[in-house]
Amino acid sequence: MTFLSLGIGHRIRSVASMTETMRAIVQNELGGPEVLHEETREVPTPGIGQLLVKVSAAGVNPADMMNRQTGIFSGPPPFTLGWDVSGVVSAVGPGVTLFKAGDEVFGLLPFPRGGGAYAEYVLAPTRAMVRKPPALSFVEAAALPLAGLTAWQALVETAQIGLGSRVLITGAGGGVGHLAVQIAKAKGAYVIAVASAEGADIARRFGADEVIDYQTADVAEVVSDLDVFFDVVGGDYPLKALSTLRRGGVLVSSLPQSLAAAAALAGEKGVRIAGLFVESDRVGMTDLADMVASGRLRPLVATTYPLEDAAQAHRVKSGPGKVVLEIR
């Protein structure tokens, strides 16, 4: 059975007749920010179960920079970076019923092999996207998916936090951390945030009950009886976590590669260890969008750059909030 016999040939021809080229940020070799450059590419056509999204904004994440240098997630170049995307549905592929052209959407492209958000158009699986809440600008929406889903999957789905849980979050002023603080508070947890002096103000603003300046205090010496230790920093934090958790507590890390030493000791300490890589997830994205709509979650945007300045965006030192590319 052909697409034409399904009555959708006209739709495919309509998509093909759209603007034929687009701007995209491409790299043909691994390396520093200077390998990112703009090229003209053909606008793709959505297939079965796909959306063609006209990109309004794309989030910049540490994973983007790691992939730019190593290709660890996408494989060898050439490729276009970017997993966080917000924009407007331009066309839908065969069989799509959830969205139509003109819908405002945002979401996480399939991680790690489905990037491409640093472009004027991108193909997205229908069920990786959700409708953008009116309360969020396109820039704010692009700052939320990867970092927000990382926090959600770690705290809600893996650690199963709830009312009264004692939760410590490292990097609490950063991209994942400031969202994790808000999610934990929304679930009724008692939140201890670990951050720099600058990040501490952000953690307090988003509801942290206690804030520890990692430059002046050692969490292993000042914290105890935790239910959950959520680490996004790595280094020696996993080992420090073992002395802060109660028996039956859990250490969750967004850096599974940092857990080997702690894992060897976890059994005798009576704690559980879990390392995760974020996954594209419509259910989680819907929950995040609902939190935004109810006023319980708001991503912090540090700065924005136009698409053509993607290389400069990759030179920004990590700090409070998220860096976002705007496609105008």
Buried (B, 14 or more C-beta within 10 A) or exposed (E): EEBEEEEBEEBBEEBEEBEEEBBBBBBEEBEEBEBBEBBEBEBBBBEEBBBBBBBBBBBBBBBBBEBBBEBEBBEEBEBBBBBBBBBBBBBBBBEBEBBEBEBBBBBBBBBBEBBBBBBBBBBBBBBBBBBBBEBBBBBBBBBBBBBBBBBBBBBBBBBEBEEEBBBBBBBBBBBBBBBBBBBBBBBEBBBBBBBBEEBBBBBBBBBBBBBBBBEEEEBBEEBEEBBBBBBBBBEEBBBBBBEBBEEEBBBBBBBBEBBEEBEEEBEEBEBBBEBBEBBBBBEBBEBBBEBBEEEBBBBBBBEBBEBBBBBEBBEBEBBBBBBBBBBE
